[in-house]
Amino acid sequence: MTLLEAALAYAGRGWPIFPARADKTPYTEHGVIEATTNRETITDWWARWPRANIAMDVGGANMMVLDLDPGHSIKELEASVGPLPATQLEAHTPRGGRHLFYALDPGEVVPPSASKLADHVDVRSFHSYVLLSPSRTDDGAYTWQVEGKPGYRSDEMIRQASVMREKSRDRDNWVIEPDLPENVASATQWLAKDAKISIDGQGGDSTAYATAAMLKSFGISKSNAFDLMWEHWNPRCQPPWDNSQVDHLEEKINNGYSYNTSPPGNITEAYRVAKNQSLFTPVRTENLQGNEFISGRFRIVDRAGMDAISPPEWVIPGVLPLQSYAMLYGPFDTYKTFVALDLALSIATGFASESNWVVTRPGPVLFLAGEGRSGITSRVKAWEQIHWQGNPAEDFYLGDPVPRVSEDVTPLIEAAKRLRPEFRLVVIDTVGRAMQGLNENAQENASAFTALVQMIQVELGAAVLAIHHTGHDTKSTHARGSSVFGADADALFRMEKIEDDSRRMVVMHNHPDEGGKQKDAAPWDKPKHLNMRLVALSPTLDTLVPVTAAKPVQSTAGEDLTGVAMVLDAAIVSVLKANKLKAWTTRDLAEVVAMRDDIDVGSKSLQNKYMRVLRETKGTAASTAYDPLTKRWRLA
């Protein structure tokens, strides 16, 4: 079969598909959202991109996929979800992984996740996709191991996969009157013009569920939601839901209101007024030890109730607490954005193995960039290449520009909520961008930035990481501007760069003596060192990715080669970059590298011992340049 023929065959099974590149990114602007079974649309796509891979909207096909990457453990997975049901629909991936397909109940919504059920096991379903045979990447082709009927998911698979984020304590607490006229008007306009419609064969049940959840955020009562959707949204659907489907649609609406994790009316002005001005009556709640009184954003607890206060929960233990405010600061050009991206992408993917961070609470991340969208994209691709096997980090979102302290950020909040009800982390790059037109040294302006952070924390349920600079003094251990910036943050991390001919490294300090801070935990015993690895994305484009400081590389005789390996790694890359068109033999490369002043190793010894260690050691830039088939060194 040609790619087009295969795409049409899959669509004929009712599987929504769309075209994707060899790097798995969509050709279409909105990717999985545009997946379809329409033969004319599919034919047009593959006429435009005849070599496009075939990506399937897993949730739209009413399925979930367990994506088992190399290194996974079935024993660990089954300890989490119980025995895996048998399935007759299984694919092999180019990197040696497996895709296990399972059928869902009609309208069932399963959120995607990464390494949540077990290490190296991802879940693909709602608004996520997989490539289908005969799609190819640089690593090889996708093939069907068995192409029959998908097995039926187990209850425990659904339960464990669906526990993705914590529900707001106010998720069912109406702090405003339901169905306020202005909220009904806003919801009606959204339903009639902007809300995504339900299309038969393209995840219509999931769309109805998400639409109902949004109406709850508009402050619409569940009893009124059906009428508004039926009158203003349903006529736009393709085809509209008919009278025989009323009960089914009502079930989707009930689920949307039951499972929505945000407070009712949370995107409305009335809700913001109520939260900010505490216009509702204090609520008394009883716990096992005592009492807690809640009024607006304020809480008062009696002495007996204090014993029930939970210790802080962490996104990354010892680094970032849940819903906290952290600041990463340092002089210009100290790799702050690179490190912030490393943190953000680790949280978005839940990546742990060989990572810089141990992420215990993964979730969606919104990275707000002040400049350089294309530059951020390149850095993300490099990170995915090194840490995520080249797969896209699907829970990572890039926004721009950075919201200013002086502007209304409601459009940003509402746009973010339409992507995901809550985020685990929001990154602001940089504080200076957010403070445009304001004096950073003025206490009231710095306090206004803190208020912006608090709004994001409350509205998106997220921790906030702000990137900031020091002043002109590059040795300063204080963030630029008012002392309020550092005082209001829960955690401070000062960045220091170490760079010479042989290495690029950044040092993170969080001890108070070094300009750091950690309110909810003891400071680190020692600073964190991150090596900056050079990654070549193309012959003309390369960028850096933070990796943990190299562990000792041992020769067969047990000799510690750490220092030599670090120096040689940088030296080899510099030679290859200067001669990108040449494919080097090990002998020739060793002779050139040995001539450097900072290399005190003869070419013969370098070739026989150290170069062998480098090419066999995963995690170095040099190892990615060595082709074991041709036995040549060259930057791709």
C-alpha positions in Angstrom: 0.0 0.0 0.0 1.0 3.6 -0.6 0.8 6.0 2.3 -2.3 7.5 0.8 -3.9 4.1 0.3 -3.1 3.2 3.9 -4.4 6.5 5.2 -7.7 6.0 3.4 -8.0 2.5 4.6 -7.5 3.6 8.2 -10.1 6.3 7.8 -12.5 3.7 6.4 -12.2 1.9 9.8 -13.4 5.1 11.5 -10.0 6.1 12.7 -9.4 9.9 12.4 -6.0 10.6 10.8 -3.8 13.5 9.8 -0.4 13.9 8.1 2.9 14.1 10.1 6.5 14.6 9.3 9.4 12.2 9.9 10.1 13.9 13.2 6.4 13.1 14.2 5.3 16.8 14.2 2.1 17.6 12.3 2.1 19.1 8.8 -1.2 20.8 9.5 -1.4 23.9 11.8 -3.6 22.3 14.5 -2.3 18.7 14.3 -4.5 16.1 16.1 -7.3 18.6 16.4 -7.8 18.4 12.6 -7.7 14.6 12.4 -10.5 13.4 10.1 -12.0 10.4 8.3 -13.1 12.5 5.3 -11.6 10.9 2.2 -11.5 14.1 0.2 -9.6 16.0 2.9 -7.2 13.1 3.3 -6.6 12.8 -0.4 -5.9 16.6 -0.6 -3.4 16.3 2.3 -1.4 13.5 0.7 -1.5 15.2 -2.7 0.2 18.2 -0.9 2.6 16.0 1.2 2.9 12.6 -0.6 5.5 11.3 1.8 3.7 12.3 5.0 3.5 9.8 7.8 0.0 8.7 9.0 -0.9 9.9 12.5 -4.0 8.7 14.2 -6.1 10.6 16.8 -6.2 7.8 19.4 -9.0 9.3 21.5 -11.0 10.2 18.4 -10.9 6.5 17.4 -12.3 5.7 20.8 -9.2 3.9 21.9 -6.2 4.3 24.3 -2.7 3.2 23.5 -0.1 2.0 25.9 3.2 3.2 24.4 5.9 0.9 25.7 9.3 2.5 25.1 12.6 0.5 25.3 13.5 -0.1 28.9 9.9 -0.6 30.1 9.0 -3.3 32.5 5.8 -5.2 32.1 6.1 -6.3 35.7 6.2 -2.7 36.9 3.3 -1.8 34.6 1.1 -4.6 35.8 2.0 -3.7 39.4 0.3 -0.4 38.7 -2.7 -1.4 36.5 -3.1 -5.1 37.1 -2.8 -7.8 34.4 -2.9 -6.4 30.9 -5.8 -7.5 28.8 -5.0 -9.4 25.6 -5.2 -7.3 22.5 -5.1 -8.3 18.8 -4.0 -4.8 17.7 -0.3 -4.2 18.4 2.4 -2.4 16.6 6.2 -2.3 16.7 7.9 1.1 16.8 11.2 1.9 15.0 13.2 2.2 18.3 12.1 -1.3 19.4 9.1 -0.2 21.5 5.5 -1.5 21.3 2.1 0.2 20.9 -0.8 -1.8 22.6 -4.2 -0.6 21.4 -7.3 -1.0 23.6 -10.9 -0.1 23.0 -12.8 2.3 25.3 -16.4 2.7 26.1 -18.3 5.2 23.9 -17.5 8.7 25.1 -14.8 7.6 27.6 -12.1 10.3 28.1 -8.6 9.2 29.1 -6.0 11.9 29.5 -2.6 11.3 27.9 0.4 11.0 30.3 4.1 10.2 30.2 5.8 7.6 32.5 2.8 7.9 34.9 1.7 4.3 34.9 5.3 3.0 34.9 8.7 4.1 33.7 9.0 4.3 29.9 5.2 3.7 29.5 3.2 6.5 28.0 -0.6 6.8 27.5 -2.0 8.1 24.3 -5.7 8.9 24.0 -7.6 12.2 24.4 -6.1 14.7 21.9 -3.0 12.7 21.4 -1.7 10.5 18.6 0.5 7.7 17.4 2.0 7.0 14.0 0.6 4.0 12.0 2.3 1.6 9.6 3.8 2.1 7.0 5.0 5.5 8.6 8.8 5.9 8.9 11.2 8.0 11.0 14.9 8.2 10.8 15.1 5.1 13.0 13.0 2.9 10.8 9.4 1.9 10.1 6.3 1.3 12.1 4.9 -2.2 11.6 1.9 -4.2 12.7 2.8 -7.1 15.0 -0.9 -8.2 14.8 -3.6 -6.2 13.1 -6.9 -7.4 14.4 -9.4 -6.2 17.0 -8.2 -4.1 19.9 -8.7 -5.6 23.3 -11.0 -4.0 25.8 -9.3 -1.8 28.5 -9.5 -2.8 32.1 -11.1 -0.7 34.8 -7.8 -0.3 36.6 -6.1 1.0 33.5 -8.7 3.7 33.2 -8.6 4.6 36.9 -4.8 4.9 37.1 -4.5 6.8 33.8 -7.2 9.3 34.7 -5.7 10.3 38.1 -3.7 13.1 36.4 -4.2 16.3 38.4 -5.6 17.3 41.7 -9.0 18.8 41.8 -9.4 22.3 43.2 -10.8 22.4 46.7 -13.5 24.7 45.2 -14.4 22.5 42.3 -18.1 22.3 43.4 -18.2 25.5 45.5 -20.2 28.1 43.8 -18.9 31.5 45.1 -21.0 33.3 42.5 -24.7 33.0 41.5 -25.1 30.5 38.7 -26.4 31.8 35.4 -25.7 35.5 35.9 -27.0 37.3 32.8 -23.6 38.5 31.7 -22.2 35.0 32.0 -25.1 33.5 30.0 -24.5 36.1 27.3 -20.7 35.3 27.1 -21.3 31.5 27.1 -24.0 31.9 24.4 -21.6 33.9 22.2 -18.9 31.3 22.7 -21.1 28.4 21.9 -22.5 30.1 18.8 -19.1 31.2 17.3 -16.0 29.9 18.9 -16.6 26.5 20.6 -15.2 23.5 18.9 -18.0 21.5 17.3 -18.8 17.8 17.6 -18.0 16.0 14.3 -19.2 12.4 13.7 -16.2 10.0 13.8 -13.8 12.6 15.1 -14.2 12.4 18.9 -17.6 14.0 19.1 -18.3 12.6 22.6 -15.0 14.1 23.9 -15.8 17.4 22.4 -19.2 17.5 24.0 -17.6 16.6 27.4 -15.1 19.4 27.0 -17.8 21.9 26.0 -19.8 21.2 29.1 -16.8 21.5 31.3 -16.2 25.0 29.8 -19.8 26.0 30.5 -19.2 25.3 34.1 -16.2 27.6 34.0 -18.5 30.2 32.4 -20.7 30.0 35.6 -23.6 28.2 33.9 -25.6 25.8 36.0 -25.8 22.1 34.9 -29.5 22.4 34.5 -29.1 25.3 32.0 -26.1 23.9 30.2 -28.2 21.4 28.1 -30.6 24.1 26.9 -27.8 26.4 25.9 -25.8 23.7 24.1 -28.8 22.3 22.3 -29.9 25.8 21.1 -26.6 27.5 20.2 -24.0 24.7 19.8 -25.8 21.7 18.5 -26.9 23.2 15.2 -23.3 23.8 14.3 -22.3 20.2 14.9 -21.8 17.8 12.0 -24.3 16.3 12.0 -26.3 17.8 14.9 -27.3 15.5 17.7 -30.9 14.4 17.1 -33.8 13.7 19.6 -32.8 10.0 19.9 -29.4 11.2 21.3 -30.7 13.6 24.0 -29.9 11.2 26.9 -26.5 10.5 25.5 -25.7 14.2 25.2 -27.0 14.8 28.7 -24.7 12.1 30.0 -21.7 13.9 28.5 -22.8 17.1 30.1 -23.1 15.4 33.5 -19.6 14.0 33.1 -18.3 17.4 32.2 -19.7 19.0 35.4 -18.7 16.0 37.6 -15.1 15.6 36.4 -14.2 19.2 35.8 -11.4 20.2 38.1 -11.8 24.0 38.3 -14.1 26.1 40.4 -17.5 27.0 38.8 -17.4 30.4 37.0 -13.6 30.6 37.3 -13.1 32.5 34.0 -15.7 35.1 34.8 -15.4 38.6 36.1 -17.9 37.9 38.9 -15.7 35.1 40.1 -12.6 37.3 40.1 -14.4 39.9 42.1 -15.6 37.4 44.6 -12.1 35.9 45.0 -10.3 39.2 45.2 -12.7 41.0 47.5 -13.8 38.1 49.6 -17.5 38.9 49.0 -18.8 35.5 50.3 -19.6 34.2 53.7 -16.8 32.4 55.6 -17.2 28.6 55.4 -16.5 26.4 58.4 -15.1 23.0 57.6 -14.4 20.3 60.2 -11.5 18.0 60.2 -10.4 15.2 62.4 -8.5 17.4 64.8 -10.3 20.8 64.7 -11.8 23.5 62.5 -10.8 25.6 59.6 -12.6 28.8 58.5 -12.3 29.8 54.8 -13.3 33.3 53.5 -12.1 34.1 50.0 -8.4 33.5 49.7 -8.0 33.6 53.5 -8.0 30.6 55.9 -8.0 30.6 59.6 -7.5 27.3 61.5 -7.7 26.7 65.2 -4.8 25.1 67.2 -6.3 21.6 67.1 -6.8 21.9 63.4 -3.2 22.9 62.9 -2.2 19.3 63.4 -4.1 18.3 60.2 -2.1 20.7 58.0 -0.3 18.6 55.4 3.4 19.0 54.7 4.3 20.7 51.4 3.8 18.6 48.3 6.5 18.8 45.6 6.5 18.8 41.8 10.3 18.2 42.1 11.4 17.3 45.6 13.7 19.9 47.2 13.3 22.2 44.1 9.8 23.1 43.3 6.7 22.8 45.6 3.2 22.5 44.2 1.7 25.9 43.3 4.8 27.7 44.5 6.6 30.8 43.2 10.3 30.3 42.3 12.8 32.6 40.7 15.8 31.6 38.5 18.2 34.5 38.3 21.8 35.4 37.2 23.8 37.6 34.9 23.1 37.6 31.2 24.2 34.6 29.2 24.2 32.1 32.1 22.0 29.6 30.4 18.9 30.5 32.5 16.4 29.8 29.7 18.1 26.5 28.8 17.8 25.3 32.5 14.2 26.6 32.8 13.3 24.6 29.6 15.0 21.6 31.1 12.8 21.9 34.2 9.7 22.6 32.2 10.1 19.7 29.8 11.0 17.3 32.5 7.7 18.2 34.3 5.7 18.1 31.1 6.9 14.6 30.2 7.4 13.2 33.7 10.9 12.2 32.5 13.1 10.9 35.2 15.7 8.3 34.0 19.0 10.1 33.1 17.3 13.4 33.8 18.5 16.3 35.8 15.4 16.2 38.0 13.2 13.7 39.8 9.7 14.7 38.9 7.1 13.3 41.2 4.1 15.3 40.0 4.2 15.7 36.2 1.6 17.8 34.3 1.0 20.4 31.6 3.5 23.3 31.3 3.0 26.7 29.8 6.2 28.5 28.8 5.7 32.2 28.2 8.6 33.6 26.1 9.4 37.2 25.7 11.3 36.7 22.5 12.7 34.1 20.1 9.8 31.7 19.5 11.8 29.9 16.8 14.8 29.7 19.1 12.7 28.1 21.9 11.4 25.6 19.4 15.0 24.6 18.4 16.0 24.2 22.1 12.9 22.1 22.8 13.6 19.8 19.8 17.2 19.3 21.0 15.9 18.4 24.5 13.5 15.9 23.0 16.3 14.4 20.9 18.5 13.9 23.9 16.0 13.1 26.7 12.8 12.0 25.1 13.9 9.8 22.2 12.9 12.4 19.7 9.3 12.3 20.6 7.3 15.5 21.0 6.6 16.7 24.5 2.8 16.8 24.1 2.1 18.5 27.5 4.4 21.4 26.7 2.8 24.7 25.5 4.6 27.8 24.2 3.0 31.2 24.6 4.1 34.7 23.8 4.5 37.5 24.6 5.1 37.6 28.3 2.1 39.2 30.0 2.9 42.7 31.4 2.1 43.7 34.9 0.3 46.8 33.6 -2.1 44.9 31.3 -5.3 42.8 31.7 -4.1 39.2 31.4 -7.6 37.7 31.2 -7.3 36.8 27.5 -4.1 34.8 28.4 -5.8 33.0 31.3 -8.9 32.1 29.2 -6.8 30.9 26.3 -4.8 28.7 28.6 -7.8 27.2 30.2 -9.3 26.3 26.9 -6.1 24.2 26.3 -6.0 22.6 29.7 -8.1 23.3 32.8 -5.0 23.4 35.0 -1.2 23.5 34.5 1.5 22.2 36.7 4.0 24.9 35.9 4.0 28.3 34.2 7.4 29.8 33.2 7.7 33.6 32.8 10.8 34.5 30.6 11.6 37.1 31.8 10.6 39.4 34.7 12.1 42.3 32.8 9.6 41.7 29.9 6.7 41.6 32.4 7.9 44.9 34.0 8.2 46.8 30.7 7.6 50.5 31.3 7.9 50.1 35.1 10.7 50.8 37.6 12.0 47.5 38.9 13.5 49.2 41.9 10.1 50.5 43.1 8.6 48.3 45.8 5.0 48.8 44.6 5.9 47.6 41.1 7.7 44.5 42.3 4.7 43.8 44.5 2.5 44.2 41.4 4.6 41.4 39.7 4.0 39.2 42.7 0.2 39.8 42.3 0.5 38.7 38.6 2.2 35.5 39.8 -0.5 34.9 42.4 -3.2 35.4 39.8 -1.6 32.7 37.6 -1.2 30.4 40.5 -4.9 30.7 41.5 -6.4 30.7 38.0 -4.3 27.9 36.5 -3.4 26.0 39.7 0.2 26.2 38.7 3.6 26.7 40.2 5.3 29.8 38.6 9.0 30.0 37.7 10.2 33.5 36.8 13.5 34.1 35.0 15.3 37.3 36.1 18.7 39.0 35.8 21.2 40.4 38.2 22.4 44.0 37.8 25.5 45.2 36.0 27.7 43.5 38.7 28.1 39.9 37.3 29.2 38.6 40.7 26.1 39.9 42.4 24.2 37.4 44.6 21.0 39.4 44.4 18.3 39.7 41.7 18.0 43.0 39.9 15.6 45.6 41.3 13.6 45.7 44.5 14.3 43.3 47.3 10.6 42.4 47.1 11.4 40.1 44.2 13.5 37.8 46.3 11.5 38.2 49.5 8.2 37.1 47.9 9.5 34.1 46.1 9.3 30.6 47.8 12.5 29.5 46.2 15.5 31.3 44.6 18.1 29.8 42.4 21.2 31.8 41.4 22.9 30.8 38.2 26.7 30.9 37.6 28.4 30.0 34.4 31.7 28.2 34.1 33.1 28.1 30.6 36.5 27.5 29.0 37.9 25.8 25.9 37.0 22.4 27.3 33.6 22.7 28.8 30.4 24.6 29.3 28.8 24.3 32.7 26.2 26.1 34.8 26.1 26.0 38.6 22.8 26.4 40.4 22.9 27.7 44.0 20.0 27.7 46.4 21.8 28.1 49.7 21.2 31.5 51.4 24.9 32.2 51.6 25.1 32.0 47.8 22.0 34.1 47.0 19.6 31.2 47.1 16.5 30.3 49.1 14.2 27.4 49.8 11.3 28.2 52.1 9.8 24.7 52.4 13.0 22.6 52.6 16.6 22.7 53.7 18.9 24.2 51.1 21.0 21.8 49.0 24.1 20.5 50.6 26.1 21.5 47.6 25.3 23.4 44.3 23.9 21.6 41.4 26.2 21.3 38.3 24.8 21.0 34.8 26.9 20.4 31.7 25.7 22.1 28.6 25.8 19.5 25.7 26.1 20.7 22.1 23.4 19.2 19.9 23.5 19.5 16.1 19.9 19.8 14.7 21.2 20.3 11.1 24.4 21.1 9.3 23.7 24.8 10.0 21.9 24.8 13.3 23.0 23.6 16.7 22.0 24.4 20.3 22.7 23.4 23.9 20.9 21.0 26.2 21.6 20.8 30.0 22.6 17.3 31.2 23.8 16.2 34.7 27.5 16.5 35.4 29.0 13.4 33.8 29.4 10.3 36.0 32.8 8.7 36.0 33.5 6.8 32.8 35.5 3.7 33.6 37.9 1.9 31.3 38.1 -1.9 31.4 40.9 -1.6 33.8 38.8 0.5 36.2 40.6 3.8 35.5 38.6 7.0 36.1 38.4 8.8 32.8 36.0 11.5 33.8 38.2 14.5 33.4 39.8 13.3 30.2 36.4 12.4 28.7 34.9 15.9 29.4 37.9 17.6 27.8 38.0 15.3 24.8 34.2 15.5 24.2 34.4 19.3 23.8 37.6 19.0 21.7 36.1 16.5 19.3 33.0 18.5 18.8 34.9 21.6 18.1 37.0 19.8 15.4 33.9 18.3 13.8 32.1 21.6 13.8 35.0 23.2 12.0 35.0 20.5 9.4 31.3 19.6 8.9 31.7 18.1 5.4 34.4 15.6 6.4 33.8 12.1 7.8 36.7 11.3 10.0 38.3 8.0 10.8 39.1 7.5 14.5 42.8 7.6 13.7 42.7 10.9 11.8 40.5 12.5 14.3 42.7 11.3 17.2 45.8 12.8 15.6 44.2 16.2 15.1 42.7 16.3 18.6 46.0 15.2 20.2 47.6 18.3 18.8 45.6 20.6 21.0 47.5 22.4 23.8 45.0 21.3 26.4 45.2 17.6 25.4 48.1 15.8 27.1 47.5 12.4 25.6 49.3 10.9 22.6 47.3 10.2 19.5 47.9 6.4 19.7 46.7 6.2 23.3 43.8 8.6 22.6 42.7 6.4 19.6 43.0 3.1 21.4 41.6 3.9 24.8 39.8 7.3 25.2 38.1 7.5 21.8 36.8 4.0 22.3 35.3 5.0 25.7 33.8 8.1 24.2 32.1 6.4 21.2 30.7 3.7 23.5 29.5 6.1 26.2 25.9 7.3 25.7 25.4 10.9 26.9 28.3 12.6 25.3 28.1 14.8 22.2 31.0 12.9 20.6 29.1 9.6 20.9 26.2 11.0 18.8 28.7 11.9 16.0 30.1 8.4 15.7 28.5 6.0 13.1 29.3 2.4 14.0 28.3 1.2 10.6 30.8 3.3 8.6 33.1 3.7 11.6 33.4 7.4 10.9 32.9 10.6 13.0 30.7 13.4 11.6 28.2 15.9 12.9 24.8 15.2 11.3 
